[in-house]
């Protein structure tokens, strides 16, 4: 999985006043969990643009003063209800031998006979939760729609997994090929024509 580097400064004071001062200066208060001690830091709000406002999934390398680097993943983010400004971000520290859970995007591959026949592909799950060691985290999960005929669904159990697990119930529908109105109308007209031909006989 691709990684994004975020440069931050450690925060000694984490009270309300100090946090407000950090936000007023255009920085985002953050914390990294999962290590021996939580690491509180702040970073320029612009540093998170390629992490937060993207459909892609990334790991994060936080560079702190003194050369300290912490590999982590985004765990939770809080936005202001009106302005949508980032208020706070929680990260989870990565450890080479510890599995983590994160959401990654779904990438549709293949050609569906149902779509080529006029059906409409509906993506029910744009992102899926995966569990894996940090080195095995995928950039995306492939959903192969090649077997899907008109009206078929692709369940999470049919998704190929390589060194990771999908954290969803077996009956989760990833995508489906729905019958379009035009295809439905054509089928109805064909059925009527067949009935009419049968009556003439």
C-alpha positions in Angstrom: 0.0 0.0 0.0 1.2 3.5 -0.8 2.3 5.7 2.0 1.9 9.5 2.6 4.3 11.5 4.7 3.0 14.0 7.2 5.3 16.3 9.1 4.2 17.2 12.6 5.3 18.7 15.9 4.8 17.0 19.2 2.3 18.6 21.6 3.2 18.9 25.2 -0.1 20.5 26.3 -3.3 18.8 25.2 -5.9 20.9 27.1 -8.8 22.8 25.6 -6.9 26.1 25.4 -3.8 24.6 23.8 -6.0 22.6 21.3 -7.9 25.8 20.4 -4.6 27.7 19.8 -3.4 24.8 17.5 -6.6 25.0 15.4 -6.5 28.8 15.3 -3.0 28.6 13.8 -4.3 26.4 11.0 -3.0 23.2 12.4 -4.8 19.9 13.3 -4.4 18.3 16.7 -3.7 14.5 16.3 -2.9 11.5 18.4 -1.3 8.2 17.5 -2.5 5.1 19.5 -1.2 1.6 19.5 2.3 2.1 20.8 3.6 2.1 24.4 2.4 5.6 24.9 -0.1 7.8 22.9 1.8 10.3 20.8 0.1 13.8 20.6 1.2 16.0 17.7 -0.1 18.7 15.4 0.3 19.2 11.7 -0.7 21.7 9.0 -4.2 21.1 7.8 -3.0 21.1 4.2 -0.8 18.1 4.9 -3.8 15.9 5.1 -5.3 16.8 1.7 -4.0 13.8 -0.1 -5.0 11.5 2.8 -8.5 12.6 3.6 -9.9 14.0 0.3 -9.2 11.0 -1.9 -11.0 7.7 -2.6 -7.6 5.9 -2.3 -6.3 4.2 0.8 -2.9 5.0 2.2 -0.7 4.3 5.2 0.9 7.3 6.9 4.4 8.0 8.0 4.4 10.8 10.6 7.7 12.6 10.7 8.3 14.4 14.1 11.1 16.8 15.0 14.3 15.1 15.9 14.0 12.6 13.1 11.4 10.3 14.8 9.2 8.5 12.3 6.0 6.6 13.2 4.2 4.4 10.6 0.4 4.4 11.1 -3.0 4.3 9.5 -5.9 6.7 9.8 -8.4 5.4 12.4 -10.9 8.2 13.0 -11.4 11.8 11.9 -13.7 14.5 13.2 -15.0 17.4 11.1 -16.6 20.6 12.1 -20.4 20.2 11.5 -20.7 23.5 9.7 -17.4 24.5 8.1 -16.2 20.9 7.5 -12.8 21.8 8.8 -10.8 18.9 10.3 -11.0 19.1 14.1 -9.1 16.1 15.2 -7.5 12.9 13.7 -6.7 9.6 15.4 -4.1 7.4 14.0 -3.2 3.8 14.9 0.5 2.8 15.0 1.6 -0.1 12.7 3.6 -3.0 14.0 5.1 -5.5 11.5 3.7 -8.5 13.4 0.3 -7.2 14.3 -2.7 -7.3 11.9 -4.8 -4.2 11.4 -8.2 -3.5 10.0 -8.8 -0.7 7.5 -11.1 0.2 4.7 -9.8 0.1 1.1 -11.6 1.0 -2.2 -13.3 -1.6 -4.4 -12.0 -1.7 -8.0 -14.3 -3.3 -10.6 -12.5 -5.5 -13.2 -13.7 -7.6 -16.1 -16.7 -7.4 -18.5 -20.1 -8.5 -17.4 -22.4 -10.3 -20.0 -25.3 -8.8 -18.1 -24.1 -5.2 -18.5 -23.2 -5.8 -22.2 -26.8 -7.1 -22.7 -28.2 -3.8 -21.3 -28.1 -4.3 -17.6 -27.0 -1.6 -15.2 -24.0 -2.2 -12.8 -24.7 -1.0 -9.3 -21.8 -0.8 -6.8 -23.2 -1.6 -3.4 -19.9 -1.4 -1.5 -17.4 1.3 -2.6 -15.1 0.3 0.2 -14.5 -2.9 2.1 -12.9 -3.6 5.5 -9.8 -5.7 5.3 -7.6 -7.3 8.0 -4.0 -7.9 7.3 -0.4 -7.4 8.4 0.9 -4.0 7.4 3.0 -5.4 4.6 0.0 -7.2 3.1 -2.5 -4.3 3.1 -3.8 -3.9 -0.5 -4.3 -0.6 -2.3 -7.7 -1.9 -3.4 -9.9 -5.0 -3.5 -10.8 -6.3 -7.0 -14.4 -7.2 -7.8 -14.4 -9.3 -11.0 -17.8 -8.9 -12.7 -17.0 -11.3 -15.6 -19.5 -14.0 -14.3 -22.4 -11.6 -13.7 -25.5 -12.1 -15.9 -28.5 -9.8 -15.8 -30.0 -9.8 -12.3 -26.9 -11.5 -10.7 -25.2 -10.3 -7.5 -21.5 -10.6 -6.6 -21.1 -11.6 -2.9 -18.1 -10.8 -0.7 -17.4 -14.6 -0.6 -16.5 -14.5 -4.4 -13.8 -11.8 -3.9 -10.3 -13.1 -4.3 -8.2 -12.4 -1.2 -4.4 -12.5 -1.1 -2.8 -12.5 2.4 -5.8 -10.5 3.8 -9.3 -11.2 5.2 -12.5 -9.4 4.4 -14.4 -8.4 7.6 -17.9 -8.6 6.3 -20.8 -11.1 6.6 -20.9 -13.7 3.8 -24.2 -12.3 2.5 -22.7 -8.8 1.8 -23.4 -7.8 -1.8 -20.4 -6.0 -3.3 -22.1 -5.2 -6.7 -25.0 -6.4 -8.8 -26.3 -6.1 -12.4 -29.8 -4.7 -12.4 -32.2 -5.0 -15.3 -32.5 -1.6 -16.9 -35.9 -0.2 -17.8 -35.1 -0.5 -21.5 -34.1 -4.1 -21.1 -37.2 -4.8 -19.0 -39.5 -3.2 -21.6 -37.8 -5.2 -24.4 -38.3 -8.4 -22.5 -42.0 -7.6 -21.9 -42.5 -6.8 -25.6 -40.7 -10.0 -26.6 -43.0 -12.0 -24.2 -46.1 -10.3 -25.7 -44.9 -11.1 -29.2 -44.3 -14.7 -28.2 -47.8 -14.9 -26.8 -49.3 -13.4 -29.9 -47.4 -15.8 -32.1 -48.6 -18.8 -30.0 -52.3 -17.6 -30.3 -52.0 -17.4 -34.1 -50.9 -21.0 -34.2 
